[in-house]
Amino acid sequence: MKIIDITIRHLQMKLKAPFTTSFGTFTNKDFLLLEAKDQDGTIGWGESVAFHSPWYNEETLQTNWHILEDFLIPLILNKEINHPDEISELFAPIRKNNMAKSTIEGAIWDIYAQQTNQSLASALGGTKDKIEVGISIGIQKSIEDLVALVDEYVKEGYKRIKVKIKPGWDVEVMRTLRENFPNVAIMADANSAYRLEDAELLKQLDEFDLTMIEQPLASDDIIDHSYLQKMLNTPICLDESIHSVEDARKAVELGSTKIINIKIGRVGGLTEAKKIHDYCEANGIPVWCGGMLESGIGRAHNVALTTLSNFILPGDTASSNRYWEKDIILPEVVAANGYIEVPQTAGIGYEVDREAVESFTVAKKHYK
């Protein structure tokens, strides 16, 4: 394929309800949407998961646009590409900026799947026709509000409940949830809110039979996590610390993690995500697909990735209507009884609602 035309759009979509984590509260999601076209007119879509501010990592919507415009797009336009795996090689001279890289790589995977007349899931090597999904719940105003929300999602059939925690909103929250939901798979997501000296507090979580505690310590750490994991019975899952298959290898060899969360944007794209998946499968480390409040396009990429065999834990890819009054794909992503049916049509498997895209667009630029 040869990419001859690229459009970047800045979209702003209002969340149905505020989403609060240990590093901030979101009421709107600002993100970049990238549309790429090859010489045959095939169009592929990619989504940046970088936030408007550098809460999750150092990347932002603005820095992604800069990196795409000034460095990545010039490396792609009018170049002959035989397979999306080549993109990571083309981008190798550009350090980090994984979310920016993933944005354009995702669009090229979409085009490749369409050109080869297969679903994105099949193009990646996935075999599942449906995937198990969980739900991610932000910090609530009260424990009572949280219990009511969890009850609602358990009744909807979600296979796993992930709850954000932070100092002061942790042990009693988990105790109350476990008392109210003794048979539900529950995990805690700390988003790096703790330090190793908090180990005694975190050890109290062991009594609640949690599936995992996600990224309790610093976002760039794998050493202290190895010490903490030795103190805990609850498996530690690493998220922000893992940016590549090499990071995964080091964390596993150090004993820093028993589970890894794979986020496409965080690791630089689907090709690297596949490598991490394959390494973890070979070493007996379960993986699952994390969410970043994606629109339907990013959500479609997550669905496709989760069809790979070692995604054996429910991910964060909930229904579109969990987050948005209106999504930008047709049909919207729907979870029924804790499962999402994997689309079988070529490409990402969903039609992009251009009218909705334009209605949420606050800026755009064209490159050719």
For each residue, the residues with C-beta under 8 A, 3 or more apart:
1: 38 39 40 42 80 81 82 108 111 112 115
2: 38 39 78 79 80 81
3: 6 36 37 38 76 77 78 79 81 108 111
4: 37 38 39 77 78 368
5: 36 37 366 367 368
6: 3 34 35 36 37 73 76 77 104 366 367 368
7: 34 35 364 365 366 367
8: 32 33 34 65 68 69 364 365 367
9: 32 33 34 35 357 361 363 364
10: 30 31 32 61 65 361 362 363 364
11: 30 31 32 33 295 328 357 360 361 362
12: 28 29 30 360 362
13: 28 29 31 295 324 328 360
14: 27 28 324 325
15: 18 19 26 27 28 29 293 323 324
16: 321 322 323 324 325
17:
18: 15 25 26 27 138
19: 15 25 26 138 293 323
20: 24 25 26 138 139 140 164
21: 24 25 138 139 164 166 189 191
22: 139 164 165 166 190 191 192 193
23: 55 56 191 192 193
24: 20 21 53 55
25: 18 19 20 21 138
26: 15 18 19 20 29 51 293
27: 14 15 18
28: 12 13 14 15
29: 12 13 15 26 293 295 323
30: 10 11 12 51 52 61
31: 10 11 13 47 48 49 50 51 61 294 295 298
32: 8 9 10 11 47 48 50 61 64 65 68 103
33: 8 9 11 45 46 47 48 295 297 328 357
34: 6 7 8 9 45 46 47 48 68 103 104 106 107
35: 6 7 9 43 44 45 107
36: 3 5 6 43 44 45 46 76 104 107 108 111
37: 3 4 5 6 41 42 43 44
38: 1 2 3 4 41 42 44 111 115
39: 1 2 4
40: 1 115
41: 37 38
42: 1 37 38 111 114 115
43: 35 36 37 111
44: 35 36 37 38 106 107 108 109 110 111 112 114 347
45: 33 34 35 36 106 107 110 297 348 352
46: 33 34 36 102 103 104 105 106 107 108 110 297 301
47: 31 32 33 34 103 106 294 295 297 298 301
48: 31 32 33 34 61 64 99 100 102 103 265
49: 31 99 102 263 264 265 266 292 293 294 298
50: 31 32 56 59 60 61 63 64 99 100 265
51: 26 30 31 54 55 56 60 61
52: 30 60 61 62
53: 24 60
54: 51 57 58 59 60
55: 23 24 51
56: 23 50 51 191 240 292
57: 54 99 219 240 266
58: 54 63 96
59: 50 54 63 64 97 98 99 100
60: 50 51 52 53 54 63 64
61: 10 30 31 32 48 50 51 52 64 65
62: 52 65 66
63: 50 58 59 60 66 67 97 100
64: 32 48 50 59 60 61 67 68 97 99 100 103
65: 8 10 32 61 62 68 69
66: 62 63 69 70
67: 63 64 70 71 72 94 97 100
68: 8 32 34 64 65 71 72 73 100 103 104
69: 8 65 66 73 365 367
70: 66 67 74
71: 67 68 74 75 94
72: 67 68 75 76 91 94 100 101 104
73: 6 68 69 76 77 104 367
74: 70 71 77
75: 71 72 79 90 91 94
76: 3 6 36 72 73 79 81 87 90 104 108
77: 3 4 6 73 74 367 368
78: 2 3 4
79: 2 3 75 76 90
80: 1 2
81: 1 2 3 76 84 86 87 108
82: 1 86
83: 86 112
84: 81 87 105 108 109 112 270 271
85: 88 89 271
86: 81 82 83 89 90
87: 76 81 84 90 91 101 104 105 108 269 271
88: 85 91 92 101 105 268 269 271 272
89: 85 86 92
90: 75 76 79 86 87
91: 72 75 87 88 94 101 105 268
92: 88 89
93:
94: 67 71 72 75 91 97 101
95:
96: 58 243
97: 59 63 64 67 94 100 101
98: 59 101 102 243 265 266 267 268 269 272
99: 48 49 50 57 59 64 102 103 265 266 268
100: 48 50 59 63 64 67 68 72 97 103 104
101: 72 87 88 91 94 97 98 104 105 268 269
102: 46 48 49 98 99 105 106 264 265 267 268 269 270
103: 32 34 46 47 48 64 68 99 100 106 107 265
104: 6 34 36 46 68 72 73 76 87 100 101 107 108
105: 46 84 87 88 91 101 102 108 109 268 269 270 271
106: 34 44 45 46 47 102 103 109 110 264 269 270 298 301
107: 34 35 36 44 45 46 103 104 110 111
108: 1 3 36 44 46 76 81 84 87 104 105 111 112
109: 44 84 105 106 112 113 120 123 124 269 270 301
110: 44 45 46 106 107 113 114 120 347 348
111: 1 3 36 38 42 43 44 107 108 114 115 347
112: 1 44 83 84 108 109 115 116 123
113: 109 110 116 118 119 120 122 123 346 347 348
114: 42 44 110 111 117 346 347
115: 1 38 40 42 111 112
116: 112 113 123 346
117: 114 346
118: 113 122 123 346
119: 113 122 123 304 342 343 344 345 346 347 349
120: 109 110 113 123 124 300 301 304 347 348 349
121: 124 126 128 303 304 307 342 343 349
122: 113 118 119 125 126
123: 109 112 113 116 118 119 120 304
124: 109 120 121 270 274 304 305 307 308
125: 122 274 308
126: 121 122 304 305 306 307 308 309 342
127: 307 308 309
128: 121 131 306 307 342
129: 341 342 344
130: 339 340 341 342
131: 128 303 306 307 311 315 317 339 340 342
132: 159 160 313 314 315 338 339
133: 158 159 314 315 316 317 318 335 338 339 340
134: 158 159 160 161 162 185 314 315 316 318 338
135: 153 158 160 161 162 316 318 322
136: 162 164 189 291 316 318
137: 140 146 149 150 153 161 162 163 164
138: 18 19 20 21 25 164
139: 20 21 22 164 165 166 169
140: 20 137 143 145 146 149
141: 145
142: 145 146
143: 140 146 147 172 173 176
144: 147 148
145: 140 141 142 148 149
146: 137 140 142 143 149 150 163 173 176 177
147: 143 144 150 151 176 177 180
148: 144 145 151 152
149: 137 140 145 146 152 153
150: 137 146 147 153 154 161 163 177 180 181 184
151: 147 148 154 155 180 181
152: 148 149 155 156
153: 135 137 149 150 156 158 161
154: 150 151 157 158 161 181 184
155: 151 152
156: 152 153 335 337 338
157: 154 335 336 337 338 339
158: 133 134 135 153 154 161 314 318 335 338
159: 132 133 134 185 314 338
160: 132 134 135 185 186 187 211 313 314
161: 134 135 137 150 153 154 158 177 181 184 185 186 187
162: 134 135 136 137 186 187 188 189 214 316
163: 137 146 150 173 174 177 186 187 188 189
164: 20 21 22 136 137 138 139 169 188 189 190 191
165: 22 139 169 170 173 174 188 189 190 193
166: 21 22 139 169 170 190 191 193
167: 170 193 194 198 201
168:
169: 139 164 165 166 173
170: 165 166 167 173 174 188 201 205
171: 174 175 201 204 205
172: 143 175 176
173: 143 146 163 165 169 170 176 177
174: 163 165 170 171 177 178 186 188 205 208 210
175: 171 172 178 179 207 208
176: 143 146 147 172 173 179 180
177: 146 147 150 161 163 173 174 180 181 186 208
178: 174 175 181 182 186 208 209
179: 175 176 182
180: 147 150 151 176 177
181: 150 151 154 161 177 178 184 186
182: 178 179
183:
184: 150 154 161 181
185: 134 159 160 161 211 314
186: 160 161 162 163 174 177 178 181 208 210 211
187: 160 161 162 163 210 211 212 213 214 237
188: 162 163 164 165 170 174 205 210 212 213 214
189: 21 136 162 163 164 165 213 214 215 239
190: 22 164 165 166 193 194 213 214 215 216
191: 21 22 23 56 164 166 214 215 239 240
192: 22 23 215 216 217 218 219 240
193: 22 23 165 166 167 190 216
194: 167 190 198 201 202 216 217
195: 198 217 218 224
196: 199 217 224 227 228
197:
198: 167 194 195 201 202 216
199: 196 202 203 227 228 231 232
200: 203 204
201: 167 170 171 194 198 204
202: 194 198 199 205 213 216 228 231 232
203: 199 200 206 231 232
204: 171 200 201 207
205: 170 171 174 188 202 208 210 213 232 234
206: 203 232 233 234
207: 175 204
208: 174 175 177 178 186 205
209: 178
210: 174 186 187 188 205 213 234
211: 160 185 186 187 235 313
212: 187 188 234 235 236 237 258 259
213: 187 188 189 190 202 205 210 216 232 234 235 236 237
214: 162 187 188 189 190 191 236 237 238 239 261
215: 189 190 191 192 219 237 238 239 240 241 261
216: 190 192 193 194 198 202 213 225 228 236
217: 192 194 195 196 221 224 225 228
218: 192 195 221 224
219: 57 192 215 240 241
220: 240 241
221: 217 218 224 225 241
222: 225 226 238 241 247 250 251 254 256 257
223: 226 227 254 256
224: 195 196 217 218 221 227 228
225: 216 217 221 222 228 229 236 238 241 251 256 257
226: 222 223 229 230 251 254 255 256
227: 196 199 223 224 230 231
228: 196 199 202 216 217 224 225 231 232 236
229: 225 226 232 235 236 255 256 257 258
230: 226 227 255
231: 199 202 203 227 228
232: 199 202 203 205 206 213 228 229 235 236
233: 206
234: 205 206 210 212 213
235: 211 212 213 229 232 257 258 259
236: 212 213 214 216 225 228 229 232 256 257 258 259
237: 187 212 213 214 215 257 258 259 260 261 288
238: 214 215 222 225 241 242 251 256 257 259 260 261
239: 189 191 214 215 242 261 263 266 290
240: 56 57 191 192 215 219 220 266
241: 215 219 220 221 222 225 238 247 251 256
242: 238 239 247 248 251 260 261 262 266 267 276
243: 96 98 247 266 267 268
244: 247 248 267 268 272 275 276
245: 248 249 272 275 276 279
246: 249 250
247: 222 241 242 243 244 250 251
248: 242 244 245 251 252 260 276 279 280 285
249: 245 246 252 253 279
250: 222 246 247 253 254
251: 222 225 226 238 241 242 247 248 254 256 257 260
252: 248 249 255 256 257 279 280 283 285
253: 249 250
254: 222 223 226 250 251
255: 226 229 230 252
256: 222 223 225 226 229 236 238 241 251 252
257: 222 225 229 235 236 237 238 251 252 260 285
258: 212 229 235 236 237 285 286
259: 212 235 236 237 238 285 286 287 288 313
260: 237 238 242 248 251 257 276 280 285 286 287
261: 214 215 237 238 239 242 287 288 289 290
262: 242 267 273 276 277 287 288 289 290 305 311
263: 49 239 266 267 289 290 291 292
264: 49 102 106 267 269 270 273 289 298 301 302 305
265: 48 49 50 98 99 102 103 268 292 298
266: 49 57 98 99 239 240 242 243 263 290
267: 98 102 242 243 244 262 263 264 272 273 276
268: 88 91 98 99 101 102 105 243 244 265 271 272
269: 87 88 98 101 102 105 106 109 264 272 273
270: 84 102 105 106 109 124 264 273 274 301 304 305
271: 84 85 87 88 105 268 274 275
272: 88 98 244 245 267 268 269 275 276
273: 262 264 267 269 270 276 277 305
274: 124 125 270 271 277 278 305 308
275: 244 245 271 272 278 279
276: 242 244 245 248 260 262 267 272 273 279 280 287
277: 262 273 274 280 281 287 305 308 310 311
278: 274 275 281 282 310
279: 245 248 249 252 275 276 282 283
280: 248 252 260 276 277 283 284 285 286 287 310
281: 277 278 284 285 287 309 310
282: 278 279
283: 252 279 280
284: 280 281
285: 248 252 257 258 259 260 280 281
286: 258 259 260 280 310 312 313
287: 259 260 261 262 276 277 280 281 310 311 312 313
288: 237 259 261 262 306 311 312 313 314 315 316
289: 261 262 263 264 302 305 306 311 315 316 317
290: 239 261 262 263 266 315 316
291: 136 263 294 299 302 315 316 317 318
292: 49 56 263 265 298
293: 15 19 26 29 49 323
294: 31 47 49 291 297 298 299 301 302
295: 11 13 29 31 33 47 298 299 324 327 328 329
296: 299 300 320 327 328 329 332 333 350
297: 33 45 46 47 294 300 301 328 329 348 350 352
298: 31 47 49 106 264 265 292 294 295 301 302
299: 291 294 295 296 302 303 317 320 327 329 333
300: 120 296 297 303 304 329 333 343 348 349 350
301: 46 47 106 109 120 264 270 294 297 298 304 305 348
302: 264 289 291 294 298 299 305 306 315 316 317
303: 121 131 299 300 306 307 317 333 340 342 343 349
304: 119 120 121 123 124 126 270 300 301 307 342 348 349
305: 124 126 262 264 270 273 274 277 289 301 302 308 311
306: 126 128 131 288 289 302 303 311 315 317
307: 121 124 126 127 128 131 303 304 311 342
308: 124 125 126 127 274 277 305 311
309: 126 127 281 312
310: 277 278 280 281 286 287
311: 131 262 277 287 288 289 305 306 307 308 315
312: 286 287 288 309
313: 132 160 211 259 286 287 288
314: 132 133 134 158 159 160 185 288 338
315: 131 132 133 134 288 289 290 291 302 306 311
316: 133 134 135 136 162 288 289 290 291 302
317: 131 133 289 291 299 302 303 306 333 335 340
318: 133 134 135 136 158 291 322 323 335
319: 322 332 333 334 335 340
320: 296 299 323 324 327 329 332 333 334
321: 16 324 325 327 332 334
322: 16 135 318 319
323: 15 16 19 29 293 318 320
324: 13 14 15 16 295 320 321 327
325: 14 16 321
326: 356
327: 295 296 299 320 321 324 332 333 353 356
328: 11 13 33 295 296 297 352 353 356 357 360
329: 295 296 297 299 300 320 332 333 350 351 352 353
330: 350 351 352 353
331: 334 350
332: 296 319 320 321 327 329
333: 296 299 300 303 317 319 320 327 329 340 350
334: 319 320 321 331 340 341
335: 133 156 157 158 317 318 319 338 339 340
336: 157 339 340 341
337: 156 157
338: 132 133 134 156 157 158 159 314 335
339: 130 131 132 133 157 335 336
340: 130 131 133 303 317 319 333 334 335 336
341: 129 130 334 336
342: 119 121 126 128 129 130 131 303 304 307 349
343: 119 121 300 303 348 349 350
344: 119 129 349
345: 119 349
346: 113 114 116 117 118 119 349
347: 44 110 111 113 114 119 120
348: 45 110 113 120 297 300 301 304 343
349: 119 120 121 300 303 304 342 343 344 345 346
350: 296 297 300 329 330 331 333 343
351: 329 330
352: 45 297 328 329 330 357
353: 327 328 329 330 356 357
354: 357 358
355: 358 359
356: 326 327 328 353 359 360
357: 9 11 33 328 352 353 354 360 361
358: 354 355 361
359: 355 356
360: 11 12 13 328 356 357
361: 9 10 11 357 358 364
362: 10 11 12
363: 9 10
364: 7 8 9 10 361
365: 7 8 69
366: 5 6 7
367: 5 6 7 8 69 73 77
368: 4 5 6 77
